[in-house]
Amino acid sequence: MPQRIYVCRTDRASELKSLLEYDPYLDKSLTEEQLHALKEKEESVVIFARQDYLLKDGISLGLDRESSYLYLNATDDFLDKAEKVLKEKIDGITRAPEDLEMQIITRIETERKESEQGLGLIFG
């Protein structure tokens, strides 16, 4: 599946984290009517909590300490809608330049492989 990286200021990371973790269909405070109305909105299919994502601060990636980086791995259709939602809800978020995007994706894939190998050694 396609992968994308988005960059936002670190002071917006908690706001972004809340957006990423929220699943309206698990929100007990919403009424049936609100859920039904939600289904009629195009952005209702943009539920980050149901996707493969990581939110990393710049320091952990050896990058700008004032930035946080969102890794998204999803379908093209989801990513296009998600980008629209991100830009509407998170002030100043942008897609990373292609060279930085590839650098971060490679680093995340390497971390995941190493983690899987470590678990394989533990559980053999």
KADAGI-V138226 format. One record per residue. N is the residue number from 0. OMEGA is omega in whole degrees, 0 to 359 (none if undefined). NEAR is the number of other ideal C-beta (glycine too) atoms within 8 Angstrom. Layout:
{{N/OMEGA/NEAR} {N/OMEGA/NEAR}}
This chain:
{{0/179/6} {1/180/8} {2/178/9} {3/176/11} {4/176/14} {5/183/13} {6/173/12} {7/177/14} {8/182/9} {9/180/11} {10/176/4} {11/186/13} {12/180/12} {13/176/6} {14/178/9} {15/179/15} {16/178/9} {17/178/8} {18/182/12} {19/184/11} {20/186/8} {21/174/10} {22/184/9} {23/181/10} {24/175/6} {25/181/5} {26/183/8} {27/181/4} {28/180/3} {29/178/8} {30/177/5} {31/179/5} {32/179/6} {33/177/8} {34/179/11} {35/179/8} {36/179/8} {37/181/10} {38/181/7} {39/180/6} {40/181/7} {41/182/5} {42/179/8} {43/178/10} {44/180/7} {45/177/9} {46/184/11} {47/183/12} {48/181/8} {49/182/5} {50/175/11} {51/180/6} {52/172/10} {53/174/6} {54/184/11} {55/176/11} {56/184/11} {57/181/13} {58/182/7} {59/178/6} {60/182/10} {61/182/4} {62/182/10} {63/182/5} {64/180/8} {65/183/6} {66/171/12} {67/187/14} {68/179/15} {69/175/15} {70/177/14} {71/177/14} {72/185/9} {73/178/10} {74/178/7} {75/181/6} {76/179/6} {77/183/11} {78/179/12} {79/178/8} {80/181/12} {81/180/13} {82/179/11} {83/180/9} {84/179/11} {85/182/13} {86/177/8} {87/189/5} {88/184/7} {89/182/11} {90/174/4} {91/180/7} {92/180/12} {93/174/7} {94/181/8} {95/174/12} {96/187/5} {97/181/6} {98/177/6} {99/178/11} {100/180/13} {101/179/8} {102/182/8} {103/179/15} {104/179/11} {105/179/8} {106/180/9} {107/178/11} {108/178/8} {109/178/8} {110/181/8} {111/178/8} {112/180/8} {113/178/8} {114/178/8} {115/179/8} {116/178/8} {117/178/8} {118/178/8} {119/178/8} {120/181/7} {121/185/6} {122/175/5} {123/none/4}}
